[in-house]
Amino acid sequence: MNDPDRREALLDAATGPIELVGVAVRDAAKRRKGIPKHLLTTDVAGLVANDDLDILVELAGGIKPARSTSRRPFATGSRSSPPTRR
């Protein structure tokens, strides 16, 4: 990383607290252990468009809609982190 300002901003962000702002799911009525119910949504597009979203972690399988969903945040400057597949 050649830009020292960007490097410093990333380091500050990486060492700060992480707040979960939403979890997109197929069925919001299904209980998810450890995830507060108010964070569950079936509105993927609305979650991705959320101004509070800084990092998107995509855990969906397949190519569609996971690929198009994980690309959307780049238009707004958010970061997307697809999972490592084995």
Secondary structure, DSSP 8 states (H G I E B T S, - for coil): ---HHHHHHHHHHHHS------EE-S-TTS--TTS-GGGEES-HHHHHT-TT--EEE----SSTTHHHHHHGGGGGT-EEE-----
